[in-house]
Structures are given as structure tokens and as C-alpha cells.
Amino acid sequence: MNAMEVQTHAQKLYAALGSKAVAEAHTKVVEFEKSGAVGEAQDWKQIEAALRTLSPPRAS
């Protein structure tokens, strides 16, 4: 998955799920790693990282 696709997917996921999008992406990473789908897990790691840049900072 190229950088543009990652960013587009992250934006769509964030629009649909809001602050829960990062957790959903992480769940996908874990599922794909457990099933041995390394490529898909890597794609979802990139999406998770992109989502972290889209999410507003947490209050401290």
C-alpha cells in the first residue's frame, strides 16, 4: 500500500469511527499478525501510524 492509499484509508476510517479508529486499526494489526498475514499487518501498522497524526492530542 503506498503512502497516498494509507493516508486516504486512515482519513476514511477516522471519519467513520472518530477516536476509536486507532484502536480498530491496532486490532486489525493483531488479528493479521496472529493469522500470519504479514503484509496486511504491515499495511495496518502504517494506517495506525497515520491515524495517530490525525487524532487530536490527548489532554494531560
C-alpha distance matrix in Angstrom:
0.0 3.8 6.7 8.2 6.1 6.4 10.0 10.8 10.1 12.0 14.7 15.2 15.6 17.9 19.9 20.4 21.2 22.3 23.1 22.2 18.5 18.0 20.1 18.2 14.9 16.9 18.5 15.3 14.5 18.1 18.1 15.3 16.8 20.2 19.2 17.7 14.2 12.9 9.2 9.1 11.3 9.2 6.4 9.6 11.2 8.9 9.7 13.2 13.6 12.8 15.2 17.8 17.9 18.5 21.2 24.7 26.4 28.5 32.3 34.2
3.8 0.0 3.8 5.6 5.4 6.3 8.8 10.1 10.7 12.3 14.4 15.6 16.5 18.3 20.1 21.3 22.3 22.8 23.7 23.4 19.7 19.1 21.7 20.3 16.8 18.9 21.0 18.1 17.2 20.9 21.3 18.6 19.9 23.4 22.7 21.1 17.7 16.0 12.5 12.7 14.3 11.6 9.0 12.0 12.8 9.7 10.6 14.2 13.7 12.2 15.2 17.6 16.9 17.7 20.8 24.0 25.7 28.3 31.9 33.9
6.7 3.8 0.0 3.8 5.5 5.0 6.2 8.6 9.9 10.5 12.3 14.3 15.3 16.3 18.3 20.0 20.8 20.8 21.4 21.7 18.0 17.3 20.4 19.4 16.1 18.1 20.7 18.4 17.4 21.1 22.1 19.8 20.9 24.5 24.3 22.9 19.7 17.7 14.6 14.4 15.3 12.4 9.9 12.0 12.2 8.5 9.3 12.5 11.3 9.4 12.7 14.7 13.5 14.5 17.7 20.8 22.5 25.2 28.8 30.8
8.2 5.6 3.8 0.0 3.8 5.4 5.2 6.1 8.5 9.9 10.6 12.3 14.2 15.3 16.5 18.4 19.9 19.9 21.2 21.7 18.0 18.1 21.3 19.9 17.0 19.7 22.0 19.5 19.3 23.1 23.6 21.6 23.2 26.6 26.1 25.2 21.7 20.3 17.0 16.2 17.5 15.2 12.1 13.8 14.6 11.1 10.6 14.1 13.4 10.6 13.2 15.8 14.3 14.3 17.8 20.8 23.0 25.9 29.3 31.7
6.1 5.4 5.5 3.8 0.0 3.8 5.5 5.1 6.0 8.4 9.9 10.6 12.1 14.0 15.3 16.5 18.0 18.7 20.2 20.0 16.3 16.7 19.4 17.6 14.7 17.6 19.4 16.7 16.8 20.6 20.7 18.7 20.7 23.9 23.1 22.4 18.8 17.9 14.6 13.3 15.0 13.3 9.8 11.4 13.2 10.2 9.1 12.9 13.2 10.7 12.8 15.9 15.3 14.9 18.0 21.3 23.7 26.2 29.7 32.2
6.4 6.3 5.0 5.4 3.8 0.0 3.8 5.5 5.2 6.1 8.6 10.0 10.5 12.1 14.2 15.4 16.2 16.6 17.5 17.3 13.5 13.4 16.2 14.8 11.7 14.3 16.5 14.2 13.9 17.7 18.3 16.6 18.3 21.6 21.4 20.7 17.4 16.2 13.3 11.8 12.6 10.9 7.5 8.5 9.7 6.6 5.4 9.1 9.4 7.3 9.5 12.4 12.2 12.2 15.1 18.6 20.6 22.9 26.6 28.8
10.0 8.8 6.2 5.2 5.5 3.8 0.0 3.8 5.5 5.1 6.1 8.7 9.9 10.4 12.2 14.2 15.2 14.9 16.1 16.7 13.1 13.2 16.6 15.6 12.9 15.7 18.2 16.4 16.4 20.1 21.0 19.7 21.3 24.5 24.6 24.1 21.0 19.7 17.0 15.4 15.9 14.1 11.0 11.2 12.0 8.8 7.0 9.9 9.6 6.2 8.2 11.1 10.0 9.5 12.8 16.0 18.4 21.0 24.5 27.0
10.8 10.1 8.6 6.1 5.1 5.5 3.8 0.0 3.8 5.4 5.2 6.3 8.6 9.9 10.6 12.4 14.2 14.6 16.5 16.9 13.3 14.5 17.5 15.9 13.8 17.1 19.0 16.9 17.7 21.4 21.6 20.4 22.6 25.5 25.2 25.1 21.7 21.0 18.2 16.1 17.2 16.1 12.5 12.6 14.3 11.6 9.1 12.2 12.7 9.4 10.3 13.7 12.9 11.4 14.4 17.6 20.4 23.0 26.4 29.2
10.1 10.7 9.9 8.5 6.0 5.2 5.5 3.8 0.0 3.8 5.5 5.2 6.1 8.5 9.9 10.7 12.1 13.1 14.9 14.5 10.8 12.1 14.7 12.6 10.6 14.1 15.5 13.3 14.5 18.0 18.0 17.0 19.5 22.2 21.8 22.0 18.7 18.5 15.9 13.3 14.4 13.9 10.2 9.7 12.1 10.1 7.0 10.0 11.7 9.1 9.3 13.0 13.2 11.8 14.1 17.7 20.4 22.4 25.9 28.6
12.0 12.3 10.5 9.9 8.4 6.1 5.1 5.4 3.8 0.0 3.8 5.5 5.1 6.0 8.5 9.9 10.3 10.5 11.8 11.9 8.2 9.0 12.2 10.9 8.9 12.2 14.2 12.9 13.7 17.1 17.8 17.3 19.3 22.0 22.3 22.6 19.7 19.0 16.9 14.4 14.5 13.8 10.8 9.4 10.8 9.0 5.5 7.4 8.9 6.2 5.5 9.3 9.7 8.2 10.4 14.0 16.6 18.6 22.1 24.8
14.7 14.4 12.3 10.6 9.9 8.6 6.1 5.2 5.5 3.8 0.0 3.8 5.5 5.1 6.1 8.6 10.0 9.6 11.7 12.7 9.5 11.2 14.4 13.3 12.0 15.4 17.3 16.2 17.4 20.6 21.2 20.9 23.0 25.6 25.8 26.3 23.3 22.8 20.5 18.0 18.2 17.6 14.4 13.1 14.5 12.5 9.2 10.8 11.7 8.4 7.4 10.8 10.3 7.6 10.1 13.2 16.4 18.6 21.9 24.9
15.2 15.6 14.3 12.3 10.6 10.0 8.7 6.3 5.2 5.5 3.8 0.0 3.8 5.4 5.1 6.2 8.6 9.6 12.4 12.5 9.5 12.1 14.6 12.6 12.0 15.7 16.8 15.5 17.4 20.5 20.4 20.2 22.9 25.1 24.9 25.8 22.7 22.8 20.6 17.7 18.3 18.3 15.0 13.5 15.7 14.2 10.6 12.4 14.2 11.4 10.0 13.6 13.8 11.0 12.7 15.8 19.1 20.9 24.1 27.2
15.6 16.5 15.3 14.2 12.1 10.5 9.9 8.6 6.1 5.1 5.5 3.8 0.0 3.8 5.4 5.1 6.0 7.6 9.8 9.2 6.0 8.8 10.9 8.9 8.7 12.4 13.3 12.3 14.5 17.3 17.3 17.6 20.2 22.2 22.3 23.4 20.7 20.9 19.2 16.0 16.2 16.7 13.7 11.5 13.6 13.0 9.2 10.0 12.6 10.6 8.4 11.9 13.0 10.6 11.4 14.8 17.7 19.0 22.3 25.2
17.9 18.3 16.3 15.3 14.0 12.1 10.4 9.9 8.5 6.0 5.1 5.4 3.8 0.0 3.8 5.4 5.2 4.7 7.0 7.8 5.4 8.0 10.7 9.9 10.1 13.2 14.6 14.5 16.3 18.9 19.5 20.1 22.2 24.3 24.9 26.0 23.5 23.3 21.8 18.8 18.4 18.6 15.9 13.5 14.8 13.9 10.3 10.3 12.1 10.0 7.0 9.9 10.8 7.8 8.1 11.2 14.3 15.7 18.9 22.0
19.9 20.1 18.3 16.5 15.3 14.2 12.2 10.6 9.9 8.5 6.1 5.1 5.4 3.8 0.0 3.8 5.9 5.7 9.2 10.2 8.6 11.7 14.0 12.8 13.4 16.7 17.7 17.4 19.5 22.1 22.3 22.9 25.4 27.3 27.6 28.8 26.1 26.3 24.5 21.4 21.5 21.7 18.7 16.6 18.2 17.2 13.5 14.0 15.7 13.1 10.5 13.4 13.7 10.2 10.7 13.1 16.6 18.1 20.8 24.2
20.4 21.3 20.0 18.4 16.5 15.4 14.2 12.4 10.7 9.9 8.6 6.2 5.1 5.4 3.8 0.0 3.8 6.1 9.5 9.2 7.9 11.6 12.9 11.1 12.4 15.8 16.0 15.7 18.4 20.7 20.4 21.3 24.1 25.5 25.7 27.3 24.8 25.5 24.0 20.6 20.7 21.6 18.7 16.2 18.4 18.0 14.2 14.5 17.0 15.0 12.2 15.1 16.2 13.0 13.0 15.5 18.7 19.6 22.3 25.6
21.2 22.3 20.8 19.9 18.0 16.2 15.2 14.2 12.1 10.3 10.0 8.6 6.0 5.2 5.9 3.8 0.0 3.8 6.4 5.4 5.1 8.9 9.7 8.5 10.5 13.3 13.5 14.1 16.7 18.5 18.6 20.1 22.5 23.8 24.4 26.2 24.1 24.6 23.6 20.2 19.7 20.8 18.4 15.4 17.1 17.3 13.6 12.9 15.6 14.4 11.0 13.3 15.1 12.3 11.3 13.8 16.6 16.8 19.6 22.7
22.3 22.8 20.8 19.9 18.7 16.6 14.9 14.6 13.1 10.5 9.6 9.6 7.6 4.7 5.7 6.1 3.8 0.0 3.8 5.4 5.7 8.6 10.2 10.3 11.8 14.2 15.2 16.2 18.2 20.1 20.8 22.2 24.1 25.7 26.7 28.2 26.2 26.2 25.2 22.1 21.2 21.8 19.6 16.6 17.6 17.4 14.0 12.8 14.8 13.3 9.7 11.4 12.8 9.7 8.2 10.2 13.2 13.6 16.3 19.6
23.1 23.7 21.4 21.2 20.2 17.5 16.1 16.5 14.9 11.8 11.7 12.4 9.8 7.0 9.2 9.5 6.4 3.8 0.0 3.8 5.5 6.7 8.1 9.6 11.1 12.5 14.0 15.6 17.1 18.6 20.0 21.6 23.0 24.5 26.1 27.5 25.8 25.6 25.0 22.1 20.5 21.1 19.5 16.3 16.5 16.9 13.9 11.8 13.5 12.9 9.2 9.6 11.8 9.6 6.8 8.6 10.7 10.5 13.3 16.4
22.2 23.4 21.7 21.7 20.0 17.3 16.7 16.9 14.5 11.9 12.7 12.5 9.2 7.8 10.2 9.2 5.4 5.4 3.8 0.0 3.8 5.6 5.4 6.3 8.8 10.1 10.8 12.6 14.6 15.7 16.7 18.7 20.3 21.5 22.9 24.7 23.2 23.3 23.1 19.9 18.4 19.6 18.1 14.6 15.3 16.3 13.3 11.1 13.7 13.7 10.0 11.0 13.9 12.0 9.8 12.1 13.8 13.3 16.1 18.8
18.5 19.7 18.0 18.0 16.3 13.5 13.1 13.3 10.8 8.2 9.5 9.5 6.0 5.4 8.6 7.9 5.1 5.7 5.5 3.8 0.0 3.8 5.4 5.0 6.2 8.6 9.8 10.6 12.4 14.4 15.3 16.6 18.4 20.1 21.2 22.6 20.7 20.7 20.0 16.8 15.6 16.5 14.7 11.4 12.4 13.0 9.7 8.2 11.0 10.6 7.2 9.2 11.9 10.1 9.0 12.2 14.3 14.6 17.9 20.6
18.0 19.1 17.3 18.1 16.7 13.4 13.2 14.5 12.1 9.0 11.2 12.1 8.8 8.0 11.7 11.6 8.9 8.6 6.7 5.6 3.8 0.0 3.8 5.4 5.1 6.2 8.6 9.9 10.6 12.5 14.3 15.5 16.6 18.5 20.2 21.2 19.6 19.0 18.7 16.0 14.0 14.6 13.5 10.0 10.0 11.0 8.5 5.7 8.3 9.1 6.0 6.8 10.2 9.7 8.4 11.6 12.8 13.0 16.6 18.8
20.1 21.7 20.4 21.3 19.4 16.2 16.6 17.5 14.7 12.2 14.4 14.6 10.9 10.7 14.0 12.9 9.7 10.2 8.1 5.4 5.4 3.8 0.0 3.8 5.5 5.1 6.2 8.7 9.9 10.7 12.3 14.4 15.4 16.6 18.5 20.1 19.0 18.9 19.2 16.3 14.1 15.5 14.9 11.2 11.4 13.4 11.2 8.3 11.3 12.6 9.8 10.3 13.9 13.4 11.6 14.4 15.2 14.5 17.7 19.6
18.2 20.3 19.4 19.9 17.6 14.8 15.6 15.9 12.6 10.9 13.3 12.6 8.9 9.9 12.8 11.1 8.5 10.3 9.6 6.3 5.0 5.4 3.8 0.0 3.8 5.4 5.1 6.4 8.8 10.1 10.6 12.4 14.3 15.5 16.7 18.5 17.0 17.5 17.5 14.2 12.6 14.6 13.4 9.7 11.1 13.0 10.3 8.6 12.2 13.0 10.4 12.1 15.3 14.4 13.3 16.5 17.9 17.7 21.0 23.1
14.9 16.8 16.1 17.0 14.7 11.7 12.9 13.8 10.6 8.9 12.0 12.0 8.7 10.1 13.4 12.4 10.5 11.8 11.1 8.8 6.2 5.1 5.5 3.8 0.0 3.8 5.4 5.1 6.4 8.9 9.9 10.7 12.4 14.4 15.5 16.6 14.7 14.6 14.3 11.2 9.6 11.0 9.8 6.0 7.4 9.3 6.9 5.4 9.2 10.2 8.4 10.3 13.4 13.1 12.9 16.5 17.7 18.1 21.7 23.6
16.9 18.9 18.1 19.7 17.6 14.3 15.7 17.1 14.1 12.2 15.4 15.7 12.4 13.2 16.7 15.8 13.3 14.2 12.5 10.1 8.6 6.2 5.1 5.4 3.8 0.0 3.8 5.3 5.0 6.4 8.7 10.0 10.6 12.4 14.4 15.4 14.3 14.0 14.6 12.0 9.3 10.9 11.0 7.4 7.2 10.2 9.1 6.4 9.6 11.8 10.4 11.0 14.5 15.0 14.2 17.4 17.9 17.8 21.2 22.7
18.5 21.0 20.7 22.0 19.4 16.5 18.2 19.0 15.5 14.2 17.3 16.8 13.3 14.6 17.7 16.0 13.5 15.2 14.0 10.8 9.8 8.6 6.2 5.1 5.4 3.8 0.0 3.8 5.4 5.2 6.2 8.7 9.9 10.7 12.4 14.3 13.6 14.2 15.2 12.2 9.9 12.6 12.7 9.1 10.1 13.2 11.7 9.8 13.3 15.1 13.4 14.5 17.9 18.0 17.0 20.2 20.8 20.3 23.6 25.1
15.3 18.1 18.4 19.5 16.7 14.2 16.4 16.9 13.3 12.9 16.2 15.5 12.3 14.5 17.4 15.7 14.1 16.2 15.6 12.6 10.6 9.9 8.7 6.4 5.1 5.3 3.8 0.0 3.8 5.5 5.1 6.1 8.5 9.9 10.6 12.2 10.7 11.5 12.0 8.7 7.2 10.1 9.7 6.5 8.7 11.5 10.1 9.4 12.9 14.4 13.3 15.1 18.2 18.1 18.0 21.5 22.5 22.6 26.1 27.7
14.5 17.2 17.4 19.3 16.8 13.9 16.4 17.7 14.5 13.7 17.4 17.4 14.5 16.3 19.5 18.4 16.7 18.2 17.1 14.6 12.4 10.6 9.9 8.8 6.4 5.0 5.4 3.8 0.0 3.8 5.5 5.4 6.1 8.6 10.0 10.6 9.4 9.1 10.1 7.7 4.7 7.4 8.3 5.5 6.2 9.7 9.6 8.6 11.4 13.6 13.3 14.5 17.5 18.3 18.3 21.7 22.3 22.4 26.0 27.3
18.1 20.9 21.1 23.1 20.6 17.7 20.1 21.4 18.0 17.1 20.6 20.5 17.3 18.9 22.1 20.7 18.5 20.1 18.6 15.7 14.4 12.5 10.7 10.1 8.9 6.4 5.2 5.5 3.8 0.0 3.8 5.6 5.1 6.1 8.6 9.9 10.1 10.4 12.4 10.4 7.4 10.4 11.9 9.3 9.5 13.2 13.2 11.6 14.4 16.9 16.3 17.0 20.3 21.1 20.6 23.7 24.0 23.6 26.9 27.9
18.1 21.3 22.1 23.6 20.7 18.3 21.0 21.6 18.0 17.8 21.2 20.4 17.3 19.5 22.3 20.4 18.6 20.8 20.0 16.7 15.3 14.3 12.3 10.6 9.9 8.7 6.2 5.1 5.5 3.8 0.0 3.8 5.5 5.3 6.3 8.7 8.7 10.3 12.2 9.7 7.9 11.6 12.5 10.2 11.7 15.0 14.5 13.7 16.8 18.8 18.0 19.4 22.6 22.9 22.6 25.9 26.6 26.2 29.5 30.8
15.3 18.6 19.8 21.6 18.7 16.6 19.7 20.4 17.0 17.3 20.9 20.2 17.6 20.1 22.9 21.3 20.1 22.2 21.6 18.7 16.6 15.5 14.4 12.4 10.7 10.0 8.7 6.1 5.4 5.6 3.8 0.0 3.8 5.4 5.1 6.1 5.0 6.8 8.5 6.3 5.1 8.9 9.9 8.7 10.4 13.3 13.5 13.5 16.2 18.1 18.1 19.6 22.4 23.0 23.3 26.8 27.6 27.7 31.2 32.5
16.8 19.9 20.9 23.2 20.7 18.3 21.3 22.6 19.5 19.3 23.0 22.9 20.2 22.2 25.4 24.1 22.5 24.1 23.0 20.3 18.4 16.6 15.4 14.3 12.4 10.6 9.9 8.5 6.1 5.1 5.5 3.8 0.0 3.8 5.4 5.1 5.9 6.0 9.1 8.3 5.7 8.8 11.2 10.2 10.5 13.8 14.8 14.2 16.4 18.9 19.2 20.1 23.0 24.1 24.2 27.5 27.8 27.8 31.2 32.1
20.2 23.4 24.5 26.6 23.9 21.6 24.5 25.5 22.2 22.0 25.6 25.1 22.2 24.3 27.3 25.5 23.8 25.7 24.5 21.5 20.1 18.5 16.6 15.5 14.4 12.4 10.7 9.9 8.6 6.1 5.3 5.4 3.8 0.0 3.8 5.5 7.7 9.1 12.3 11.2 9.3 12.6 14.6 13.3 13.9 17.4 17.9 17.1 19.6 22.1 21.9 22.8 25.9 26.8 26.6 29.8 30.0 29.6 32.9 33.7
19.2 22.7 24.3 26.1 23.1 21.4 24.6 25.2 21.8 22.3 25.8 24.9 22.3 24.9 27.6 25.7 24.4 26.7 26.1 22.9 21.2 20.2 18.5 16.7 15.5 14.4 12.4 10.6 10.0 8.6 6.3 5.1 5.4 3.8 0.0 3.8 5.6 8.4 11.1 10.1 9.4 12.9 14.4 13.7 15.1 18.1 18.5 18.4 21.1 23.1 23.1 24.5 27.4 28.1 28.2 31.6 32.2 32.0 35.4 36.5
17.7 21.1 22.9 25.2 22.4 20.7 24.1 25.1 22.0 22.6 26.3 25.8 23.4 26.0 28.8 27.3 26.2 28.2 27.5 24.7 22.6 21.2 20.1 18.5 16.6 15.4 14.3 12.2 10.6 9.9 8.7 6.1 5.1 5.5 3.8 0.0 3.8 5.6 8.8 9.1 8.5 11.2 13.3 13.5 14.4 17.1 18.3 18.5 20.6 22.7 23.3 24.6 27.2 28.3 28.7 32.2 32.6 32.8 36.3 37.2
14.2 17.7 19.7 21.7 18.8 17.4 21.0 21.7 18.7 19.7 23.3 22.7 20.7 23.5 26.1 24.8 24.1 26.2 25.8 23.2 20.7 19.6 19.0 17.0 14.7 14.3 13.6 10.7 9.4 10.1 8.7 5.0 5.9 7.7 5.6 3.8 0.0 3.8 5.7 5.6 6.2 8.8 10.2 10.9 12.4 14.6 15.6 16.4 18.5 20.2 21.0 22.7 25.0 25.9 26.7 30.3 31.1 31.6 35.2 36.5
12.9 16.0 17.7 20.3 17.9 16.2 19.7 21.0 18.5 19.0 22.8 22.8 20.9 23.3 26.3 25.5 24.6 26.2 25.6 23.3 20.7 19.0 18.9 17.5 14.6 14.0 14.2 11.5 9.1 10.4 10.3 6.8 6.0 9.1 8.4 5.6 3.8 0.0 3.8 5.6 5.1 6.2 8.7 10.0 10.4 12.5 14.3 15.1 16.5 18.5 19.8 21.1 23.2 24.6 25.6 29.1 29.6 30.3 34.0 35.0
9.2 12.5 14.6 17.0 14.6 13.3 17.0 18.2 15.9 16.9 20.5 20.6 19.2 21.8 24.5 24.0 23.6 25.2 25.0 23.1 20.0 18.7 19.2 17.5 14.3 14.6 15.2 12.0 10.1 12.4 12.2 8.5 9.1 12.3 11.1 8.8 5.7 3.8 0.0 3.8 5.4 5.1 6.3 8.8 9.9 10.9 12.6 14.3 15.6 16.8 18.5 20.3 21.9 23.1 24.5 28.2 29.1 30.2 33.9 35.3
9.1 12.7 14.4 16.2 13.3 11.8 15.4 16.1 13.3 14.4 18.0 17.7 16.0 18.8 21.4 20.6 20.2 22.1 22.1 19.9 16.8 16.0 16.3 14.2 11.2 12.0 12.2 8.7 7.7 10.4 9.7 6.3 8.3 11.2 10.1 9.1 5.6 5.6 3.8 0.0 3.8 5.4 5.0 6.3 8.6 9.9 10.5 12.2 14.3 15.3 16.4 18.5 20.4 21.0 22.3 26.0 27.2 28.2 31.9 33.5
11.3 14.3 15.3 17.5 15.0 12.6 15.9 17.2 14.4 14.5 18.2 18.3 16.2 18.4 21.5 20.7 19.7 21.2 20.5 18.4 15.6 14.0 14.1 12.6 9.6 9.3 9.9 7.2 4.7 7.4 7.9 5.1 5.7 9.3 9.4 8.5 6.2 5.1 5.4 3.8 0.0 3.8 5.4 5.2 6.2 8.8 9.8 10.3 12.3 14.2 15.1 16.5 18.9 19.9 20.7 24.3 25.0 25.7 29.4 30.7
9.2 11.6 12.4 15.2 13.3 10.9 14.1 16.1 13.9 13.8 17.6 18.3 16.7 18.6 21.7 21.6 20.8 21.8 21.1 19.6 16.5 14.6 15.5 14.6 11.0 10.9 12.6 10.1 7.4 10.4 11.6 8.9 8.8 12.6 12.9 11.2 8.8 6.2 5.1 5.4 3.8 0.0 3.8 5.4 5.0 6.4 8.7 9.7 10.7 12.5 14.2 15.5 17.2 18.8 20.1 23.6 24.2 25.4 29.1 30.3
6.4 9.0 9.9 12.1 9.8 7.5 11.0 12.5 10.2 10.8 14.4 15.0 13.7 15.9 18.7 18.7 18.4 19.6 19.5 18.1 14.7 13.5 14.9 13.4 9.8 11.0 12.7 9.7 8.3 11.9 12.5 9.9 11.2 14.6 14.4 13.3 10.2 8.7 6.3 5.0 5.4 3.8 0.0 3.8 5.4 5.2 6.3 8.7 10.0 10.7 12.4 14.5 15.9 16.8 18.5 22.2 23.4 24.8 28.6 30.3
9.6 12.0 12.0 13.8 11.4 8.5 11.2 12.6 9.7 9.4 13.1 13.5 11.5 13.5 16.6 16.2 15.4 16.6 16.3 14.6 11.4 10.0 11.2 9.7 6.0 7.4 9.1 6.5 5.5 9.3 10.2 8.7 10.2 13.3 13.7 13.5 10.9 10.0 8.8 6.3 5.2 5.4 3.8 0.0 3.8 5.3 4.8 6.0 8.5 9.6 10.2 12.3 14.4 15.0 16.1 19.8 20.9 22.0 25.7 27.5
11.2 12.8 12.2 14.6 13.2 9.7 12.0 14.3 12.1 10.8 14.5 15.7 13.6 14.8 18.2 18.4 17.1 17.6 16.5 15.3 12.4 10.0 11.4 11.1 7.4 7.2 10.1 8.7 6.2 9.5 11.7 10.4 10.5 13.9 15.1 14.4 12.4 10.4 9.9 8.6 6.2 5.0 5.4 3.8 0.0 3.8 5.4 5.0 6.2 8.6 9.8 10.7 12.9 14.5 15.3 18.8 19.3 20.4 24.1 25.4
8.9 9.7 8.5 11.1 10.2 6.6 8.8 11.6 10.1 9.0 12.5 14.2 13.0 13.9 17.2 18.0 17.3 17.4 16.9 16.3 13.0 11.0 13.4 13.0 9.3 10.2 13.2 11.5 9.7 13.2 15.0 13.3 13.8 17.4 18.1 17.1 14.6 12.5 10.9 9.9 8.8 6.4 5.2 5.3 3.8 0.0 3.8 5.4 5.1 6.2 8.6 10.0 11.1 12.7 14.5 17.9 18.8 20.5 24.3 25.9
9.7 10.6 9.3 10.6 9.1 5.4 7.0 9.1 7.0 5.5 9.2 10.6 9.2 10.3 13.5 14.2 13.6 14.0 13.9 13.3 9.7 8.5 11.2 10.3 6.9 9.1 11.7 10.1 9.6 13.2 14.5 13.5 14.8 17.9 18.5 18.3 15.6 14.3 12.6 10.5 9.8 8.7 6.3 4.8 5.4 3.8 0.0 3.8 5.4 5.0 6.1 8.7 10.1 10.6 12.2 15.9 17.4 19.1 22.9 24.9
13.2 14.2 12.5 14.1 12.9 9.1 9.9 12.2 10.0 7.4 10.8 12.4 10.0 10.3 14.0 14.5 12.9 12.8 11.8 11.1 8.2 5.7 8.3 8.6 5.4 6.4 9.8 9.4 8.6 11.6 13.7 13.5 14.2 17.1 18.4 18.5 16.4 15.1 14.3 12.2 10.3 9.7 8.7 6.0 5.0 5.4 3.8 0.0 3.8 5.4 5.0 6.4 9.0 9.9 10.5 14.0 15.0 16.2 19.9 21.7
13.6 13.7 11.3 13.4 13.2 9.4 9.6 12.7 11.7 8.9 11.7 14.2 12.6 12.1 15.7 17.0 15.6 14.8 13.5 13.7 11.0 8.3 11.3 12.2 9.2 9.6 13.3 12.9 11.4 14.4 16.8 16.2 16.4 19.6 21.1 20.6 18.5 16.5 15.6 14.3 12.3 10.7 10.0 8.5 6.2 5.1 5.4 3.8 0.0 3.8 5.4 5.2 6.8 9.1 10.2 13.3 13.8 15.6 19.3 20.8
12.8 12.2 9.4 10.6 10.7 7.3 6.2 9.4 9.1 6.2 8.4 11.4 10.6 10.0 13.1 15.0 14.4 13.3 12.9 13.7 10.6 9.1 12.6 13.0 10.2 11.8 15.1 14.4 13.6 16.9 18.8 18.1 18.9 22.1 23.1 22.7 20.2 18.5 16.8 15.3 14.2 12.5 10.7 9.6 8.6 6.2 5.0 5.4 3.8 0.0 3.8 5.4 5.3 6.6 9.0 12.2 13.7 16.0 19.7 21.8
15.2 15.2 12.7 13.2 12.8 9.5 8.2 10.3 9.3 5.5 7.4 10.0 8.4 7.0 10.5 12.2 11.0 9.7 9.2 10.0 7.2 6.0 9.8 10.4 8.4 10.4 13.4 13.3 13.3 16.3 18.0 18.1 19.2 21.9 23.1 23.3 21.0 19.8 18.5 16.4 15.1 14.2 12.4 10.2 9.8 8.6 6.1 5.0 5.4 3.8 0.0 3.8 5.3 5.0 6.1 9.8 11.7 13.6 17.3 19.6
17.8 17.6 14.7 15.8 15.9 12.4 11.1 13.7 13.0 9.3 10.8 13.6 11.9 9.9 13.4 15.1 13.3 11.4 9.6 11.0 9.2 6.8 10.3 12.1 10.3 11.0 14.5 15.1 14.5 17.0 19.4 19.6 20.1 22.8 24.5 24.6 22.7 21.1 20.3 18.5 16.5 15.5 14.5 12.3 10.7 10.0 8.7 6.4 5.2 5.4 3.8 0.0 3.8 5.4 5.3 8.2 8.9 10.8 14.5 16.5
17.9 16.9 13.5 14.3 15.3 12.2 10.0 12.9 13.2 9.7 10.3 13.8 13.0 10.8 13.7 16.2 15.1 12.8 11.8 13.9 11.9 10.2 13.9 15.3 13.4 14.5 17.9 18.2 17.5 20.3 22.6 22.4 23.0 25.9 27.4 27.2 25.0 23.2 21.9 20.4 18.9 17.2 15.9 14.4 12.9 11.1 10.1 9.0 6.8 5.3 5.3 3.8 0.0 3.8 5.6 7.8 8.9 11.9 15.3 17.4
18.5 17.7 14.5 14.3 14.9 12.2 9.5 11.4 11.8 8.2 7.6 11.0 10.6 7.8 10.2 13.0 12.3 9.7 9.6 12.0 10.1 9.7 13.4 14.4 13.1 15.0 18.0 18.1 18.3 21.1 22.9 23.0 24.1 26.8 28.1 28.3 25.9 24.6 23.1 21.0 19.9 18.8 16.8 15.0 14.5 12.7 10.6 9.9 9.1 6.6 5.0 5.4 3.8 0.0 3.8 6.5 9.1 12.0 15.3 18.0
21.2 20.8 17.7 17.8 18.0 15.1 12.8 14.4 14.1 10.4 10.1 12.7 11.4 8.1 10.7 13.0 11.3 8.2 6.8 9.8 9.0 8.4 11.6 13.3 12.9 14.2 17.0 18.0 18.3 20.6 22.6 23.3 24.2 26.6 28.2 28.7 26.7 25.6 24.5 22.3 20.7 20.1 18.5 16.1 15.3 14.5 12.2 10.5 10.2 9.0 6.1 5.3 5.6 3.8 0.0 3.8 6.4 8.6 11.9 14.9
24.7 24.0 20.8 20.8 21.3 18.6 16.0 17.6 17.7 14.0 13.2 15.8 14.8 11.2 13.1 15.5 13.8 10.2 8.6 12.1 12.2 11.6 14.4 16.5 16.5 17.4 20.2 21.5 21.7 23.7 25.9 26.8 27.5 29.8 31.6 32.2 30.3 29.1 28.2 26.0 24.3 23.6 22.2 19.8 18.8 17.9 15.9 14.0 13.3 12.2 9.8 8.2 7.8 6.5 3.8 0.0 3.8 6.5 9.1 12.3
26.4 25.7 22.5 23.0 23.7 20.6 18.4 20.4 20.4 16.6 16.4 19.1 17.7 14.3 16.6 18.7 16.6 13.2 10.7 13.8 14.3 12.8 15.2 17.9 17.7 17.9 20.8 22.5 22.3 24.0 26.6 27.6 27.8 30.0 32.2 32.6 31.1 29.6 29.1 27.2 25.0 24.2 23.4 20.9 19.3 18.8 17.4 15.0 13.8 13.7 11.7 8.9 8.9 9.1 6.4 3.8 0.0 3.8 6.5 9.0
28.5 28.3 25.2 25.9 26.2 22.9 21.0 23.0 22.4 18.6 18.6 20.9 19.0 15.7 18.1 19.6 16.8 13.6 10.5 13.3 14.6 13.0 14.5 17.7 18.1 17.8 20.3 22.6 22.4 23.6 26.2 27.7 27.8 29.6 32.0 32.8 31.6 30.3 30.2 28.2 25.7 25.4 24.8 22.0 20.4 20.5 19.1 16.2 15.6 16.0 13.6 10.8 11.9 12.0 8.6 6.5 3.8 0.0 3.8 6.3
32.3 31.9 28.8 29.3 29.7 26.6 24.5 26.4 25.9 22.1 21.9 24.1 22.3 18.9 20.8 22.3 19.6 16.3 13.3 16.1 17.9 16.6 17.7 21.0 21.7 21.2 23.6 26.1 26.0 26.9 29.5 31.2 31.2 32.9 35.4 36.3 35.2 34.0 33.9 31.9 29.4 29.1 28.6 25.7 24.1 24.3 22.9 19.9 19.3 19.7 17.3 14.5 15.3 15.3 11.9 9.1 6.5 3.8 0.0 3.8
34.2 33.9 30.8 31.7 32.2 28.8 27.0 29.2 28.6 24.8 24.9 27.2 25.2 22.0 24.2 25.6 22.7 19.6 16.4 18.8 20.6 18.8 19.6 23.1 23.6 22.7 25.1 27.7 27.3 27.9 30.8 32.5 32.1 33.7 36.5 37.2 36.5 35.0 35.3 33.5 30.7 30.3 30.3 27.5 25.4 25.9 24.9 21.7 20.8 21.8 19.6 16.5 17.4 18.0 14.9 12.3 9.0 6.3 3.8 0.0
